């Protein structure tokens, strides 16, 4: 693995005095996915059900998964199964890396579309710098790819998550390793990736 370092030049946010969530944009199945939360505290990768439906993937591709996951406050959370999808991080062919990710499908109220946890971060070889609002990982050719957090989007997601009402008690599903709850992705949070 090449050496990965961060300097002040890596910060491209709007406010350096921050504790913002790490929110990036990626590509899944030729769709640009906005509002992907990078959560180093999560032991799973989650694709939220409403986002899955927008990807126009047949439900027949979903694999059965009976086990529950443990949410942020220790409650057990049911899943709708899992699916393996390819995700592209970065832009272009040289400045990007594509990996296959196993997503647990969860129906929950949150302002994010996808939660990227430790399994994918480790598979990418990602180093996340919270002060720089950036993450870096090696490409397949050994170059270092940098992805920057969209600080404005991150703040918008966080503000929305504070106002989202939980689902009813019968349907309460918490996002694992996070206090944020899911809501339907906004109009401009998911778009067909140009081919």
C-alpha positions as CSV (number, residue, x, y, z in Angstrom):
1,X,0.0,0.0,0.0
2,X,1.4,3.4,-0.9
3,X,1.9,5.9,1.9
4,X,-1.2,8.0,2.6
5,X,-0.9,11.4,4.2
6,X,-3.1,14.5,4.7
7,X,-2.2,18.2,4.6
8,X,-4.1,21.4,4.9
9,X,-4.5,21.4,1.1
10,X,-6.8,18.4,1.4
11,X,-9.5,20.4,3.2
12,X,-12.0,21.6,0.6
13,X,-14.9,22.4,2.9
14,X,-16.6,25.7,3.7
15,X,-15.9,25.8,7.4
16,X,-12.8,24.3,9.0
17,X,-14.2,24.5,12.5
18,X,-16.5,21.5,12.1
19,X,-17.6,18.1,13.4
20,X,-19.6,17.3,10.3
21,X,-20.6,13.8,9.2
22,X,-18.6,12.3,6.3
23,X,-21.0,12.4,3.3
24,X,-19.8,11.6,-0.2
25,X,-21.1,10.8,-3.7
26,X,-20.5,7.4,-5.4
27,X,-21.8,5.4,-8.3
28,X,-23.9,2.3,-8.0
29,X,-25.4,0.6,-11.1
30,X,-24.8,3.7,-13.2
31,X,-26.6,5.9,-10.7
32,X,-24.9,8.8,-9.0
33,X,-25.7,8.3,-5.3
34,X,-25.6,11.4,-3.2
35,X,-25.8,11.4,0.5
36,X,-23.7,8.3,1.3
37,X,-22.7,8.4,5.0
38,X,-19.2,7.1,5.7
39,X,-19.6,5.5,9.2
40,X,-16.4,4.0,10.6
41,X,-18.4,2.8,13.6
42,X,-20.7,0.5,11.5
43,X,-19.8,-3.2,11.1
44,X,-22.1,-3.5,8.0
45,X,-22.8,-1.7,4.8
46,X,-26.4,-0.6,4.4
47,X,-28.5,0.2,1.4
48,X,-31.7,1.8,2.4
49,X,-34.9,0.3,0.9
50,X,-36.2,3.5,-0.7
51,X,-32.8,4.0,-2.4
52,X,-32.8,0.3,-3.6
53,X,-36.2,0.8,-5.1
54,X,-34.9,3.9,-7.0
55,X,-32.0,1.9,-8.5
56,X,-34.5,-0.1,-10.6
57,X,-32.9,-3.5,-9.6
58,X,-35.2,-6.5,-9.6
59,X,-36.2,-7.7,-6.1
60,X,-35.4,-11.2,-7.4
61,X,-31.7,-10.3,-7.0
62,X,-32.1,-10.0,-3.2
63,X,-30.7,-12.9,-1.2
64,X,-32.5,-14.1,1.9
65,X,-31.0,-13.1,5.2
66,X,-32.6,-14.1,8.4
67,X,-30.2,-12.6,11.0
68,X,-30.9,-9.2,12.5
69,X,-28.4,-6.5,13.1
70,X,-27.9,-4.5,16.3
71,X,-28.8,-0.9,16.1
72,X,-27.2,2.2,17.7
73,X,-29.1,1.9,21.0
74,X,-28.7,-1.9,21.2
75,X,-32.1,-2.9,19.6
76,X,-32.4,-5.7,17.1
77,X,-33.1,-4.5,13.5
78,X,-34.7,-6.7,10.8
79,X,-33.4,-6.6,7.2
80,X,-35.1,-7.3,3.9
81,X,-32.1,-9.5,2.8
82,X,-28.9,-8.6,1.2
83,X,-27.6,-7.8,-2.3
84,X,-24.1,-7.7,-3.9
85,X,-23.6,-4.6,-6.0
86,X,-20.6,-2.9,-7.6
87,X,-19.8,0.6,-6.4
88,X,-17.4,3.0,-8.0
89,X,-15.5,5.5,-5.8
90,X,-14.0,8.5,-7.4
91,X,-14.2,9.8,-11.0
92,X,-12.9,8.7,-14.4
93,X,-11.0,5.4,-15.0
94,X,-7.7,6.5,-13.5
95,X,-9.1,8.4,-10.5
96,X,-11.5,5.8,-9.4
97,X,-11.8,2.3,-7.9
98,X,-14.7,-0.2,-8.2
99,X,-15.4,-2.8,-5.7
100,X,-18.2,-5.3,-5.0
101,X,-20.1,-4.5,-1.8
102,X,-22.5,-6.7,0.1
103,X,-25.3,-4.5,1.3
104,X,-27.9,-5.3,3.9
105,X,-31.2,-3.9,2.9
106,X,-32.9,-2.0,5.7
107,X,-36.1,0.0,5.8
108,X,-35.6,3.0,8.0
109,X,-36.2,6.8,8.3
110,X,-32.9,8.6,7.6
111,X,-31.6,11.5,5.6
112,X,-28.9,9.3,4.0
113,X,-29.2,6.9,1.0
114,X,-26.5,4.5,1.9
115,X,-24.3,3.8,4.9
116,X,-20.7,2.7,4.1
117,X,-19.3,0.8,7.0
118,X,-16.0,-0.8,7.9
119,X,-16.2,-3.8,5.6
120,X,-16.1,-1.6,2.5
121,X,-13.7,0.9,4.0
122,X,-11.3,-1.9,4.8
123,X,-11.7,-3.5,1.3
124,X,-10.9,-0.1,-0.3
125,X,-7.9,0.4,2.0
126,X,-9.4,3.7,3.0
127,X,-8.0,6.2,5.5
128,X,-10.5,8.8,6.6
129,X,-9.4,12.1,8.0
130,X,-12.2,13.8,9.9
131,X,-10.4,17.2,10.2
132,X,-9.7,17.3,6.5
133,X,-13.2,16.1,5.5
134,X,-11.5,13.7,3.1
135,X,-10.8,10.0,2.6
136,X,-7.9,8.5,0.6
137,X,-7.3,4.9,-0.7
138,X,-5.0,3.3,-3.2
139,X,-6.1,2.7,-6.8
140,X,-5.4,-0.6,-8.5
141,X,-2.4,1.0,-10.1
142,X,-1.0,2.2,-6.8
143,X,-1.9,5.8,-7.1
144,X,-3.7,7.5,-4.1
145,X,-7.3,8.5,-4.8
146,X,-8.8,11.3,-2.7
147,X,-12.5,11.8,-2.2
148,X,-13.8,15.0,-0.5
149,X,-16.8,15.3,1.7
150,X,-19.5,17.7,0.5
151,X,-19.7,19.7,3.7
152,X,-22.9,21.6,2.6
153,X,-24.7,18.3,1.9
154,X,-23.4,16.8,5.1
155,X,-24.8,19.6,7.1
156,X,-28.1,19.5,5.3
157,X,-28.5,15.8,6.0
158,X,-27.6,16.2,9.6
159,X,-30.1,19.0,10.0
160,X,-32.9,17.0,8.4
161,X,-32.0,13.9,10.5
162,X,-32.7,15.9,13.6
163,X,-36.3,16.6,12.4
164,X,-37.2,13.2,11.1
165,X,-39.9,11.3,13.0
166,X,-39.2,7.7,13.8
167,X,-41.5,5.1,12.2
168,X,-44.3,3.6,14.3
169,X,-43.4,1.3,17.1
170,X,-44.5,-1.8,15.1
171,X,-42.2,-0.8,12.3
172,X,-39.4,1.0,14.2
173,X,-36.1,0.2,12.6
174,X,-32.9,2.0,13.7
175,X,-29.9,2.4,11.5
176,X,-27.0,0.5,13.1
177,X,-24.1,2.5,14.6
178,X,-25.8,5.8,14.0
179,X,-28.4,8.1,15.5
180,X,-29.7,9.2,12.1
181,X,-32.9,7.9,10.7
182,X,-33.9,7.2,7.1
183,X,-36.3,9.2,5.0
184,X,-37.1,9.0,1.3
185,X,-34.2,10.3,-0.8
186,X,-34.9,13.8,-2.1
187,X,-35.5,14.5,-5.8
188,X,-31.9,15.3,-6.6
189,X,-30.1,12.7,-4.4
190,X,-30.1,9.9,-6.9
191,X,-29.6,10.4,-10.6
192,X,-28.7,8.2,-13.6
193,X,-24.9,8.2,-14.0
194,X,-23.9,9.3,-17.5
195,X,-22.6,6.5,-19.7
